[in-house]
Amino acid sequence: MANNPVKVELVGLLPEFYRVCTKCQPVDYLLLGGTDYISKQMAEYPPEILEEQKKLFYLYERLTHDFVGAVVPVPVNLLSLRGLWLSLWYRLGRKGAVVISGKRVLDADLPYEVIEEAIKKETN
């Protein structure tokens, strides 16, 4: 019997990339309008949020690579309903967090090896 993949929620203030209306998105993707909406939007965020977003993206990439099929990393915006619920339930505050299987919560600023070890305990 195969084990179910472990759900790892990466909670943080994640920038929204798709504020552009659906009719304008193809223009953005093809760069026909001369406006890079994603870069423009990213420039509006404070450096702390951009740094947190980079850490969470790095963590997402590592988990996807290191735990192929055994872990399902899920980015959760702190301002979404799910993010708000997790924040209140686990008292996360505004810092990035890693919620493993809805049971264990770690600070996203911890070294990757600490997060990796906690996830390995859940996958066994």
PAZAPA-4460 file (N, C-alpha, C; in steps of 0.05 Angstrom, whole numbers, plus 32768, in hexadecimal, padded with zeros to 4 digits):
% residues 124
    n_x    n_y    n_z   ca_x   ca_y   ca_z    c_x    c_y    c_z   seq   type   mol
   8011   7FE9   8000   8000   8000   8000   8012   8019   8000     1      M     A
   800E   802A   7FED   801E   8042   7FEA   8016   8058   7FFE     2      A     A
   8029   8066   8009   8024   807C   801B   8018   8094   800C     3      N     A
   8006   80A2   8018   7FFC   80BB   800C   8011   80D0   800F     4      N     A
   8013   80E2   7FFB   8026   80F8   7FFD   8020   810A   8014     5      P     A
   8035   8115   8020   8033   8128   8037   802D   8144   802C     6      V     A
   8019   8150   8036   8012   816C   802E   8023   817F   803F     7      K     A
   8032   8190   8031   8043   81A4   803F   803A   81BF   8035     8      V     A
   802D   81CF   8047   8023   81E9   8040   8038   81FE   8046     9      E     A
   803F   820E   8032   8052   8224   8035   8043   823E   8037    10      L     A
   8041   8248   8050   8030   825F   8055   8040   8278   8057    11      V     A
   8037   828D   8049   8045   82A6   8049   8037   82BC   803A    12      G     A
   8041   82D4   803B   8036   82EA   802B   8041   82E7   800F    13      L     A
   8032   82D9   7FFF   803A   82D4   7FE3   802E   82E7   7FD0    14      L     A
   803E   82F4   7FC0   8032   8307   7FAC   801F   82F9   7F99    15      P     A
   800B   8307   7F90   7FF8   82FD   7F7D   8002   8304   7F61    16      E     A
   8004   82F0   7F50   800E   82F5   7F35   7FF9   82F9   7F20    17      F     A
   7FE0   82F3   7F27   7FCB   82F3   7F13   7FB5   8307   7F19    18      Y     A
   7FBE   8320   7F1F   7FAA   8335   7F23   7FA1   8341   7F08    19      R     A
   7FAE   833A   7EF3   7FA7   8344   7ED8   7F8D   8336   7ECF    20      V     A
   7F7B   8344   7EC3   7F62   8338   7EBA   7F68   8322   7EA5    21      C     A
   7F56   830F   7EA2   7F5A   82F8   7E91   7F5D   8300   7E73    22      T     A
   7F52   8317   7E6B   7F54   8320   7E50   7F70   832C   7E4A    23      K     A
   7F7D   8336   7E60   7F97   8343   7E5D   7FAE   832F   7E60    24      C     A
   7FA9   8318   7E6D   7FBE   8305   7E73   7FCD   82FC   7E5A    25      Q     A
   7FBF   82F5   7E44   7FCE   82ED   7E2C   7FE2   8302   7E22    26      P     A
   7FDA   831B   7E25   7FEC   8331   7E1D   8005   8331   7E2F    27      V     A
   8001   832C   7E49   8017   832B   7E5B   8029   8313   7E54    28      D     A
   801E   82FC   7E4F   802E   82E4   7E49   803E   82E7   7E2F    29      Y     A
   8032   82F3   7E1C   803F   82F7   7E02   8050   8310   7E01    30      L     A
   804E   8320   7E16   805D   833A   7E18   8056   834D   7E01    31      L     A
   803E   834B   7DF7   8035   835C   7DE1   802E   8378   7DEA    32      L     A
   8027   837B   7E03   801E   8395   7E0D   8035   83A6   7E17    33      G     A
   804D   839B   7E18   8064   83AB   7E20   8066   83AF   7E3E    34      G     A
   8054   83A2   7E4D   8054   83A4   7E6A   8058   8389   7E77    35      T     A
   806C   8388   7E88   8072   836F   7E97   8063   8371   7EB1    36      D     A
   804A   8367   7EB2   8039   836A   7EC9   8045   835D   7EE2    37      Y     A
   8052   8346   7EDF   805D   8338   7EF6   8074   8347   7F02    38      I     A
   8086   8351   7EF3   809D   8361   7EFD   8092   837A   7F0A    39      S     A
   807F   8387   7EFD   8074   83A0   7F08   8067   839A   7F23    40      K     A
   8058   8385   7F25   804A   837E   7F3E   805F   8377   7F54    41      Q     A
   8073   8368   7F4D   8088   8360   7F60   8096   8378   7F6B    42      M     A
   809A   838D   7F5B   80A8   83A5   7F63   8098   83B4   7F79    43      A     A
   807E   83AF   7F7B   806E   83BD   7F8F   8070   83B0   7FAB    44      E     A
   807B   8399   7FAD   807D   838C   7FC7   8096   8394   7FD6    45      Y     A
   8094   8396   7FF1   80AC   839C   8001   80C1   8386   7FFF    46      P     A
   80DA   838C   8003   80EF   8378   8001   80EC   8360   8014    47      P     A
   80E0   8364   802C   80DC   834E   803F   80C9   8339   8034    48      E     A
   80B4   8342   8027   80A1   8330   801B   80AD   8321   8004    49      I     A
   80BC   832F   7FF3   80CA   8322   7FDD   80DE   830D   7FE6    50      L     A
   80EC   8313   7FFC   80FF   8300   8007   80F1   82E7   8011    51      E     A
   80DA   82EB   801F   80CB   82D5   8029   80C0   82C4   8012    52      E     A
   80B7   82D1   7FFD   80AD   82C3   7FE6   80C3   82B2   7FD9    53      Q     A
   80DB   82BD   7FD7   80F2   82AE   7FCC   80F8   8296   7FDD    54      K     A
   80F8   8299   7FF8   80FD   8282   8009   80E8   826C   8006    55      K     A
   80CF   8274   8005   80B9   8260   8001   80BB   8253   7FE6    56      L     A
   80C2   8262   7FD1   80C5   8256   7FB7   80DC   8243   7FB6    57      F     A
   80F2   824A   7FC3   810A   8238   7FC5   8102   821E   7FD3    58      Y     A
   80F3   8221   7FE9   80EA   820A   7FF8   80D7   81F9   7FE8    59      L     A
   80C5   8205   7FD9   80B3   81F6   7FC7   80C4   81E6   7FB2    60      Y     A
   80D7   81F3   7FA6   80E8   81E5   7F92   80F7   81CE   7F9E    61      E     A
   8103   81D2   7FB5   8112   81BD   7FC3   8101   81A5   7FCA    62      R     A
   80E9   81AB   7FD5   80D7   8195   7FDD   80CE   8186   7FC5    63      L     A
   80C7   8194   7FB0   80BE   8187   7F97   80D4   8175   7F8C    64      T     A
   80ED   817D   7F8E   8104   816E   7F83   810C   8157   7F96    65      H     A
   810E   815D   7FB0   8118   8149   7FC3   8104   8134   7FCB    66      D     A
   80EA   813A   7FC9   80D6   8127   7FD2   80C2   8121   7FBC    67      F     A
   80CC   811A   7FA5   80BC   8115   7F8D   80A5   8101   7F94    68      V     A
   808D   810A   7F92   8076   80F8   7F97   806F   80F4   7FB4    69      G     A
   8081   80F8   7FC6   807C   80F3   7FE3   8071   810B   7FF1    70      A     A
   8075   8123   7FE5   806D   813C   7FF2   805E   814D   7FDD    71      V     A
   8048   8159   7FE6   803A   816C   7FD5   803C   8187   7FE2    72      V     A
   804F   8198   7FD7   8051   81B3   7FE3   803B   81C5   7FD8    73      P     A
   802E   81D4   7FEA   8018   81E5   7FE3   801D   8201   7FED    74      V     A
   8021   8214   7FDA   8024   8230   7FE3   8009   823B   7FED    75      P     A
   8009   8248   8004   7FF1   8254   800F   7FF6   8271   8016    76      V     A
   7FE7   8283   8009   7FEA   829F   800F   7FDE   82A5   802A    77      N     A
   7FED   82B2   803B   7FE4   82B9   8056   7FCA   82C9   8056    78      L     A
   7FC5   82D7   8040   7FAD   82E8   803E   7F95   82D9   8032    79      L     A
   7F98   82C0   802B   7F82   82AF   8021   7F72   82A5   8039    80      S     A
   7F5B   829A   8034   7F4B   828E   804A   7F5B   8278   8058    81      L     A
   7F67   8266   8048   7F77   8250   8054   7F8E   825B   8064    82      R     A
   7F9C   826F   8059   7FB3   827B   8067   7FAA   8289   8081    83      G     A
   7F94   8297   8080   7F89   82A3   8098   7F83   828F   80AD    84      L     A
   7F75   8279   80A5   7F6E   8264   80B8   7F88   8257   80C4    85      W     A
   7F9B   8251   80B3   7FB4   8245   80BE   7FC2   8258   80D1    86      L     A
   7FC2   8272   80CA   7FCF   8286   80DB   7FC2   8288   80F6    87      S     A
   7FA7   8288   80F6   7F99   8289   8110   7F9C   826F   8120    88      L     A
   7F99   8258   8113   7F9B   823E   8120   7FB6   8239   812C    89      W     A
   7FCB   823F   811D   7FE6   8239   8126   7FF5   8252   8130    90      Y     A
   7FE7   8269   8131   7FF3   8282   813B   800D   8288   812C    91      R     A
   800B   8289   8112   8023   828C   8101   802D   82A9   8100    92      L     A
   801C   82BC   8103   8024   82D8   8100   8028   82DD   80E2    93      G     A
   803B   82EF   80DC   8040   82F6   80C0   8058   82E8   80B4    94      R     A
   8066   82D8   80C3   807E   82CB   80B9   8076   82B2   80A8    95      K     A
   8087   82AB   8096   8083   8293   8086   8084   827A   8097    96      G     A
   8074   8267   8090   8073   824E   80A0   806F   8236   808E    97      A     A
   8076   821F   8099   8073   8206   808B   8061   81F4   809D    98      V     A
   804A   81EC   8092   8037   81DC   80A0   8038   81C0   8094    99      V     A
   8041   81AC   80A3   8044   8191   8099   802D   8180   80A2   100      I     A
   801E   8176   808E   8007   8164   8093   7FF3   8170   80A6   101      S     A
   7FF2   818A   80A8   7FDE   8197   80BA   7FE4   8192   80D8   102      G     A
   7FFC   8187   80DE   8002   8180   80FA   801A   818F   8105   103      K     A
   802E   8192   80F5   8047   819D   80FE   804D   81B8   80F0   104      R     A
   8055   81CC   80FF   805A   81E6   80F4   8077   81EE   80F9   105      V     A
   8084   81F6   80E4   80A0   8200   80E6   80A3   821B   80DA   106      L     A
   80B6   822A   80E4   80BC   8245   80D9   80C9   8240   80BE   107      D     A
   80C1   824F   80A9   80CC   824C   808E   80E9   8255   808D   108      A     A
   80F2   8264   80A1   810E   826E   80A2   8122   8259   80AC   109      D     A
   8118   8242   80B6   812A   822E   80C0   813A   8223   80A9   110      L     A
   8152   8218   80AF   8162   820C   8099   8152   81F5   808C   111      P     A
   8157   81F2   8072   8149   81DD   8063   814B   81C2   806F   112      Y     A
   8162   81BB   807A   8167   81A1   8085   8154   819B   809C   113      E     A
   814D   81AF   80AC   813B   81AB   80C3   811E   81A5   80B8   114      V     A
   8116   81B4   80A4   80FC   81B0   8098   80FB   8195   808A   115      I     A
   8110   818E   807C   8112   8175   806E   8110   815D   8082   116      E     A
   811D   815F   8098   811C   814A   80AD   8100   8147   80B8   117      E     A
   80F2   815D   80BD   80D7   815C   80C8   80C4   814E   80B3   118      A     A
   80C8   8154   809A   80B8   8148   8085   80BE   812B   8082   119      I     A
   80D7   8123   8085   80DE   8107   8083   80D1   80F7   8099   120      K     A
   80CE   8103   80B1   80C0   80F5   80C7   80A3   80F0   80C0   121      K     A
   8097   8102   80B1   807B   80FF   80A9   8077   80EA   8093   122      E     A
   808B   80E8   8081   8089   80D6   806B   808E   80B9   8072   123      T     A
   809A   80B4   808A   80A0   8098   8093   8089   808C   80A1   124      N     A
***
